[in-house]
């Protein structure tokens, strides 16, 4: 018996997996996409475009004891998941009101390396990078400009940890240096991982 529980984070990962499978030429049931689309709609708050975790209005999860250190209101991780899912499910960013509203929220929470202020959320930065790249135009330029000082400038440059990122943020302790480094590397490779669903540019950095 299915419990009926839903989760925007897991849904986002599955949408990416299904999208990748379809791009690779595998047969993917449209019902799977329809179900994901239905959940994203249910989880999206219509007035502002914020996407919830397990229901509309719920913020991103935090490990026990980290709720105050990394407040969920400083992250739009699930909104970014919702934006990316909508694009991969066929919603045009230039025509979607939900994507426009969600993008505005993400641009108010650009990447900033501020562990003491609770602003670091590498999971959010990864999905935000994927989402803003798909949205493109000024949204992408603003996000890209923030990535340099937040991500590139904080890569370890010396010693046995050279090339890695420190495991900070709400999930850093659980995931460790490998987790943090993997997410930051995936942020930097977003230019090459997926084409823009609704149009591409000659220079993917623009």
Phi and psi restraints in degrees (value plus and minus 20) as a CYANA .aco file:
   2 UNK   PHI     -96.3   -56.3
   2 UNK   PSI     117.9   157.9
   3 UNK   PHI     -95.3   -55.3
   3 UNK   PSI     -40.1    -0.1
   4 UNK   PHI      61.8   101.8
   4 UNK   PSI     -13.1    26.9
   5 UNK   PHI     -96.4   -56.4
   5 UNK   PSI     123.0   163.0
   6 UNK   PHI    -148.7  -108.7
   6 UNK   PSI     137.6   177.6
   7 UNK   PHI    -173.0  -133.0
   7 UNK   PSI      97.8   137.8
   8 UNK   PHI     -84.5   -44.5
   8 UNK   PSI     -56.8   -16.8
   9 UNK   PHI     -82.0   -42.0
   9 UNK   PSI     -72.6   -32.6
  10 UNK   PHI     -84.3   -44.3
  10 UNK   PSI     -58.0   -18.0
  11 UNK   PHI     -78.6   -38.6
  11 UNK   PSI     -62.8   -22.8
  12 UNK   PHI     -80.8   -40.8
  12 UNK   PSI     -64.4   -24.4
  13 UNK   PHI     -81.1   -41.1
  13 UNK   PSI     -60.0   -20.0
  14 UNK   PHI     -90.0   -50.0
  14 UNK   PSI     -56.9   -16.9
  15 UNK   PHI     -81.8   -41.8
  15 UNK   PSI     -61.8   -21.8
  16 UNK   PHI     -83.0   -43.0
  16 UNK   PSI     -60.8   -20.8
  17 UNK   PHI     -84.0   -44.0
  17 UNK   PSI     -63.8   -23.8
  18 UNK   PHI     -86.6   -46.6
  18 UNK   PSI     -60.6   -20.6
  19 UNK   PHI     -82.7   -42.7
  19 UNK   PSI     -63.4   -23.4
  20 UNK   PHI     -83.0   -43.0
  20 UNK   PSI     -61.5   -21.5
  21 UNK   PHI     -82.3   -42.3
  21 UNK   PSI     -63.1   -23.1
  22 UNK   PHI     -85.0   -45.0
  22 UNK   PSI     -61.5   -21.5
  23 UNK   PHI     -83.6   -43.6
  23 UNK   PSI     -49.2    -9.2
  24 UNK   PHI    -102.5   -62.5
  24 UNK   PSI     -22.1    17.9
  25 UNK   PHI      74.4   114.4
  25 UNK   PSI     -12.3    27.7
  26 UNK   PHI    -100.9   -60.9
  26 UNK   PSI     133.7   173.7
  27 UNK   PHI     -99.9   -59.9
  27 UNK   PSI     106.0   146.0
  28 UNK   PHI    -145.8  -105.8
  28 UNK   PSI     107.8   147.8
  29 UNK   PHI     -84.7   -44.7
  29 UNK   PSI     112.1   152.1
  30 UNK   PHI     -85.6   -45.6
  30 UNK   PSI     -42.4    -2.4
  31 UNK   PHI     -82.8   -42.8
  31 UNK   PSI     -52.7   -12.7
  32 UNK   PHI     -84.7   -44.7
  32 UNK   PSI     -62.9   -22.9
  33 UNK   PHI     -87.1   -47.1
  33 UNK   PSI     -59.2   -19.2
  34 UNK   PHI     -81.7   -41.7
  34 UNK   PSI     -61.2   -21.2
  35 UNK   PHI     -85.3   -45.3
  35 UNK   PSI     -62.2   -22.2
  36 UNK   PHI     -84.1   -44.1
  36 UNK   PSI     -62.0   -22.0
  37 UNK   PHI     -81.2   -41.2
  37 UNK   PSI     -62.2   -22.2
  38 UNK   PHI     -81.5   -41.5
  38 UNK   PSI     -62.7   -22.7
  39 UNK   PHI     -87.1   -47.1
  39 UNK   PSI     -64.0   -24.0
  40 UNK   PHI     -79.5   -39.5
  40 UNK   PSI     -59.7   -19.7
  41 UNK   PHI     -82.7   -42.7
  41 UNK   PSI     -64.6   -24.6
  42 UNK   PHI     -83.9   -43.9
  42 UNK   PSI     -53.9   -13.9
  43 UNK   PHI    -105.9   -65.9
  43 UNK   PSI     -30.2     9.8
  44 UNK   PHI    -110.1   -70.1
  44 UNK   PSI     105.6   145.6
  45 UNK   PHI     -97.6   -57.6
  45 UNK   PSI      98.8   138.8
  46 UNK   PHI     -88.2   -48.2
  46 UNK   PSI     -50.5   -10.5
  47 UNK   PHI     -91.6   -51.6
  47 UNK   PSI     -62.1   -22.1
  48 UNK   PHI    -133.0   -93.0
  48 UNK   PSI     -34.1     5.9
  49 UNK   PHI      66.9   106.9
  49 UNK   PSI     -12.6    27.4
  50 UNK   PHI     -93.9   -53.9
  50 UNK   PSI     119.9   159.9
  51 UNK   PHI    -127.6   -87.6
  51 UNK   PSI     113.1   153.1
  52 UNK   PHI    -108.0   -68.0
  52 UNK   PSI     151.7   191.7
  53 UNK   PHI    -105.5   -65.5
  53 UNK   PSI     -88.3   -48.3
  54 UNK   PHI    -128.2   -88.2
  54 UNK   PSI     -23.3    16.7
  55 UNK   PHI    -188.7  -148.7
  55 UNK   PSI     143.4   183.4
  56 UNK   PHI     -79.2   -39.2
  56 UNK   PSI     110.3   150.3
  57 UNK   PHI      73.6   113.6
  57 UNK   PSI     -25.1    14.9
  58 UNK   PHI    -113.9   -73.9
  58 UNK   PSI     116.9   156.9
  59 UNK   PHI    -105.0   -65.0
  59 UNK   PSI     157.1   197.1
  60 UNK   PHI     -84.0   -44.0
  60 UNK   PSI     130.6   170.6
  61 UNK   PHI     -90.8   -50.8
  61 UNK   PSI     134.0   174.0
  62 UNK   PHI    -157.0  -117.0
  62 UNK   PSI     122.2   162.2
  63 UNK   PHI     -82.0   -42.0
  63 UNK   PSI     132.0   172.0
  64 UNK   PHI     -77.1   -37.1
  64 UNK   PSI     109.9   149.9
  65 UNK   PHI      73.4   113.4
  65 UNK   PSI     -27.3    12.7
  66 UNK   PHI    -129.7   -89.7
  66 UNK   PSI     -17.3    22.7
  67 UNK   PHI     -81.6   -41.6
  67 UNK   PSI     -59.6   -19.6
  68 UNK   PHI    -102.6   -62.6
  68 UNK   PSI     -51.7   -11.7
  69 UNK   PHI     -89.3   -49.3
  69 UNK   PSI     -57.8   -17.8
  70 UNK   PHI    -150.9  -110.9
  70 UNK   PSI      59.0    99.0
  71 UNK   PHI     -78.8   -38.8
  71 UNK   PSI     117.5   157.5
  72 UNK   PHI     -83.6   -43.6
  72 UNK   PSI     -45.2    -5.2
  73 UNK   PHI     -91.6   -51.6
  73 UNK   PSI     -30.2     9.8
  74 UNK   PHI    -109.4   -69.4
  74 UNK   PSI     -17.4    22.6
  75 UNK   PHI    -146.4  -106.4
  75 UNK   PSI     118.2   158.2
  76 UNK   PHI    -134.1   -94.1
  76 UNK   PSI      19.0    59.0
  77 UNK   PHI     -79.4   -39.4
  77 UNK   PSI     -64.2   -24.2
  78 UNK   PHI     -96.0   -56.0
  78 UNK   PSI     -48.4    -8.4
  79 UNK   PHI     -83.3   -43.3
  79 UNK   PSI     -61.2   -21.2
  80 UNK   PHI     -84.2   -44.2
  80 UNK   PSI     -60.6   -20.6
  81 UNK   PHI     -79.5   -39.5
  81 UNK   PSI     -63.4   -23.4
  82 UNK   PHI     -83.3   -43.3
  82 UNK   PSI     -62.6   -22.6
  83 UNK   PHI     -81.0   -41.0
  83 UNK   PSI     -70.4   -30.4
  84 UNK   PHI     -81.4   -41.4
  84 UNK   PSI     -62.5   -22.5
  85 UNK   PHI     -81.6   -41.6
  85 UNK   PSI     -63.4   -23.4
  86 UNK   PHI     -80.0   -40.0
  86 UNK   PSI     -63.3   -23.3
  87 UNK   PHI     -84.5   -44.5
  87 UNK   PSI     -66.6   -26.6
  88 UNK   PHI     -86.5   -46.5
  88 UNK   PSI     -42.3    -2.3
  89 UNK   PHI    -110.1   -70.1
  89 UNK   PSI     -16.3    23.7
  90 UNK   PHI      85.5   125.5
  90 UNK   PSI      -9.6    30.4
  91 UNK   PHI    -109.2   -69.2
  91 UNK   PSI     106.3   146.3
  92 UNK   PHI     -98.6   -58.6
  92 UNK   PSI     100.2   140.2
  93 UNK   PHI     -78.5   -38.5
  93 UNK   PSI     -48.9    -8.9
  94 UNK   PHI     -94.0   -54.0
  94 UNK   PSI     -35.9     4.1
  95 UNK   PHI    -138.9   -98.9
  95 UNK   PSI     -29.3    10.7
  96 UNK   PHI    -113.5   -73.5
  96 UNK   PSI     100.6   140.6
  97 UNK   PHI     -88.1   -48.1
  97 UNK   PSI     -57.5   -17.5
  98 UNK   PHI     -84.4   -44.4
  98 UNK   PSI     -61.4   -21.4
  99 UNK   PHI     -87.2   -47.2
  99 UNK   PSI     -60.9   -20.9
 100 UNK   PHI     -81.1   -41.1
 100 UNK   PSI     -66.2   -26.2
 101 UNK   PHI     -85.6   -45.6
 101 UNK   PSI     -62.9   -22.9
 102 UNK   PHI     -84.2   -44.2
 102 UNK   PSI     -58.5   -18.5
 103 UNK   PHI     -81.7   -41.7
 103 UNK   PSI     -62.0   -22.0
 104 UNK   PHI     -79.8   -39.8
 104 UNK   PSI     -58.7   -18.7
 105 UNK   PHI     -85.3   -45.3
 105 UNK   PSI     -63.4   -23.4
 106 UNK   PHI     -84.3   -44.3
 106 UNK   PSI     -56.7   -16.7
 107 UNK   PHI     -91.7   -51.7
 107 UNK   PSI     -35.4     4.6
 108 UNK   PHI    -106.4   -66.4
 108 UNK   PSI     -26.0    14.0
 109 UNK   PHI    -152.9  -112.9
 109 UNK   PSI      38.1    78.1
 110 UNK   PHI     -88.0   -48.0
 110 UNK   PSI     136.4   176.4
 111 UNK   PHI     -78.1   -38.1
 111 UNK   PSI     108.8   148.8
 112 UNK   PHI    -160.6  -120.6
 112 UNK   PSI     108.2   148.2
 113 UNK   PHI    -101.8   -61.8
 113 UNK   PSI      71.8   111.8
 114 UNK   PHI    -164.0  -124.0
 114 UNK   PSI      52.9    92.9
 115 UNK   PHI     -80.0   -40.0
 115 UNK   PSI     -57.8   -17.8
 116 UNK   PHI     -85.6   -45.6
 116 UNK   PSI     -52.2   -12.2
 117 UNK   PHI    -108.5   -68.5
 117 UNK   PSI     -18.3    21.7
 118 UNK   PHI      55.8    95.8
 118 UNK   PSI       0.3    40.3
 119 UNK   PHI    -114.1   -74.1
 119 UNK   PSI     -32.6     7.4
 120 UNK   PHI     -98.6   -58.6
 120 UNK   PSI     105.2   145.2
 121 UNK   PHI    -168.4  -128.4
 121 UNK   PSI      70.6   110.6
 122 UNK   PHI     -85.2   -45.2
 122 UNK   PSI     -52.3   -12.3
 123 UNK   PHI     -81.4   -41.4
 123 UNK   PSI     -64.8   -24.8
 124 UNK   PHI     -83.0   -43.0
 124 UNK   PSI     -64.9   -24.9
 125 UNK   PHI     -80.4   -40.4
 125 UNK   PSI     -56.9   -16.9
 126 UNK   PHI     -84.5   -44.5
 126 UNK   PSI     -72.9   -32.9
 127 UNK   PHI     -87.8   -47.8
 127 UNK   PSI     -55.3   -15.3
 128 UNK   PHI     -83.1   -43.1
 128 UNK   PSI     -59.3   -19.3
 129 UNK   PHI     -85.0   -45.0
 129 UNK   PSI     -66.1   -26.1
 130 UNK   PHI     -79.9   -39.9
 130 UNK   PSI     -65.0   -25.0
 131 UNK   PHI     -87.9   -47.9
 131 UNK   PSI     -68.0   -28.0
 132 UNK   PHI     -87.5   -47.5
 132 UNK   PSI     -51.1   -11.1
 133 UNK   PHI     -83.1   -43.1
 133 UNK   PSI     -60.4   -20.4
 134 UNK   PHI     -89.4   -49.4
 134 UNK   PSI     -57.4   -17.4
 135 UNK   PHI     -86.4   -46.4
 135 UNK   PSI     -62.9   -22.9
 136 UNK   PHI      54.1    94.1
 136 UNK   PSI    -183.6  -143.6
 137 UNK   PHI      33.4    73.4
 137 UNK   PSI    -162.0  -122.0
 138 UNK   PHI     -84.4   -44.4
 138 UNK   PSI     -52.7   -12.7
 139 UNK   PHI     -81.0   -41.0
 139 UNK   PSI     -65.3   -25.3
 140 UNK   PHI     -86.8   -46.8
 140 UNK   PSI     -60.8   -20.8
 141 UNK   PHI     -81.9   -41.9
 141 UNK   PSI     -61.4   -21.4
 142 UNK   PHI     -86.8   -46.8
 142 UNK   PSI     -62.2   -22.2
 143 UNK   PHI     -85.9   -45.9
 143 UNK   PSI     -64.4   -24.4
 144 UNK   PHI     -80.7   -40.7
 144 UNK   PSI     -60.8   -20.8
 145 UNK   PHI     -82.4   -42.4
 145 UNK   PSI     -52.8   -12.8
 146 UNK   PHI     -98.4   -58.4
 146 UNK   PSI     -44.1    -4.1
 147 UNK   PHI     -85.5   -45.5
 147 UNK   PSI     -55.4   -15.4
 148 UNK   PHI     -77.7   -37.7
 148 UNK   PSI     -82.1   -42.1
 149 UNK   PHI     -86.3   -46.3
 149 UNK   PSI     -46.8    -6.8
 150 UNK   PHI    -102.8   -62.8
 150 UNK   PSI     -57.7   -17.7
 151 UNK   PHI    -129.4   -89.4
 151 UNK   PSI     -81.0   -41.0
 152 UNK   PHI     -80.0   -40.0
 152 UNK   PSI     -64.3   -24.3
 153 UNK   PHI     -88.0   -48.0
 153 UNK   PSI     -34.9     5.1
 154 UNK   PHI    -129.6   -89.6
 154 UNK   PSI      -6.5    33.5
 155 UNK   PHI     -93.9   -53.9
 155 UNK   PSI     116.4   156.4
 156 UNK   PHI     -82.4   -42.4
 156 UNK   PSI     111.6   151.6
 157 UNK   PHI    -125.4   -85.4
 157 UNK   PSI     -32.6     7.4
 158 UNK   PHI    -160.4  -120.4
 158 UNK   PSI     145.8   185.8
 159 UNK   PHI      55.0    95.0
 159 UNK   PSI    -190.9  -150.9
 160 UNK   PHI     -90.5   -50.5
 160 UNK   PSI     -32.8     7.2
 161 UNK   PHI    -116.6   -76.6
 161 UNK   PSI     -12.0    28.0
 162 UNK   PHI     -75.5   -35.5
 162 UNK   PSI     113.4   153.4
 163 UNK   PHI      72.4   112.4
 163 UNK   PSI     -29.1    10.9
 164 UNK   PHI    -123.2   -83.2
 164 UNK   PSI     155.2   195.2
 165 UNK   PHI    -140.2  -100.2
 165 UNK   PSI     123.6   163.6
 166 UNK   PHI     -84.4   -44.4
 166 UNK   PSI     122.6   162.6
 167 UNK   PHI     -99.9   -59.9
 167 UNK   PSI      53.3    93.3
 168 UNK   PHI    -126.0   -86.0
 168 UNK   PSI     157.0   197.0
 169 UNK   PHI      73.8   113.8
 169 UNK   PSI     153.8   193.8
 170 UNK   PHI     -82.4   -42.4
 170 UNK   PSI     -49.3    -9.3
 171 UNK   PHI    -130.6   -90.6
 171 UNK   PSI     -12.7    27.3
 172 UNK   PHI     -83.6   -43.6
 172 UNK   PSI     -63.2   -23.2
 173 UNK   PHI     -85.2   -45.2
 173 UNK   PSI     -58.6   -18.6
 174 UNK   PHI     -92.9   -52.9
 174 UNK   PSI     -60.5   -20.5
 175 UNK   PHI    -110.0   -70.0
 175 UNK   PSI     -46.5    -6.5
 176 UNK   PHI      57.4    97.4
 176 UNK   PSI    -192.5  -152.5
 177 UNK   PHI     -85.3   -45.3
 177 UNK   PSI     -54.3   -14.3
 178 UNK   PHI     -85.1   -45.1
 178 UNK   PSI     -65.8   -25.8
 179 UNK   PHI     -78.5   -38.5
 179 UNK   PSI     -70.2   -30.2
 180 UNK   PHI     -83.0   -43.0
 180 UNK   PSI     -63.0   -23.0
 181 UNK   PHI     -87.2   -47.2
 181 UNK   PSI     -60.9   -20.9
 182 UNK   PHI     -80.3   -40.3
 182 UNK   PSI     -64.7   -24.7
 183 UNK   PHI     -85.5   -45.5
 183 UNK   PSI     -61.2   -21.2
 184 UNK   PHI     -88.3   -48.3
 184 UNK   PSI     -57.3   -17.3
 185 UNK   PHI     -84.6   -44.6
 185 UNK   PSI     -60.7   -20.7
 186 UNK   PHI     -86.6   -46.6
 186 UNK   PSI     -50.5   -10.5
 187 UNK   PHI     -81.8   -41.8
 187 UNK   PSI     -62.8   -22.8
 188 UNK   PHI     -93.6   -53.6
 188 UNK   PSI     -41.3    -1.3
 189 UNK   PHI    -117.1   -77.1
 189 UNK   PSI     -11.6    28.4
 190 UNK   PHI     -80.7   -40.7
 190 UNK   PSI     -48.1    -8.1
 191 UNK   PHI     -79.2   -39.2
 191 UNK   PSI     -49.2    -9.2
 192 UNK   PHI    -130.2   -90.2
 192 UNK   PSI     -26.2    13.8
 193 UNK   PHI    -103.7   -63.7
 193 UNK   PSI     -67.7   -27.7
 194 UNK   PHI    -149.3  -109.3
 194 UNK   PSI     120.1   160.1
 195 UNK   PHI     -88.9   -48.9
 195 UNK   PSI     139.4   179.4
 196 UNK   PHI     -87.4   -47.4
 196 UNK   PSI     108.8   148.8
 197 UNK   PHI     -83.3   -43.3
 197 UNK   PSI     -58.5   -18.5
 198 UNK   PHI    -131.6   -91.6
 198 UNK   PSI      49.7    89.7
 199 UNK   PHI      75.7   115.7
 199 UNK   PSI     127.4   167.4
 200 UNK   PHI    -146.6  -106.6
 200 UNK   PSI     146.1   186.1
 201 UNK   PHI    -136.3   -96.3
 201 UNK   PSI     141.7   181.7
 202 UNK   PHI     -84.5   -44.5
 202 UNK   PSI     -57.3   -17.3
 203 UNK   PHI    -126.6   -86.6
 203 UNK   PSI      89.5   129.5
 204 UNK   PHI     -87.0   -47.0
 204 UNK   PSI     -30.2     9.8
 205 UNK   PHI    -103.4   -63.4
 205 UNK   PSI     -21.2    18.8
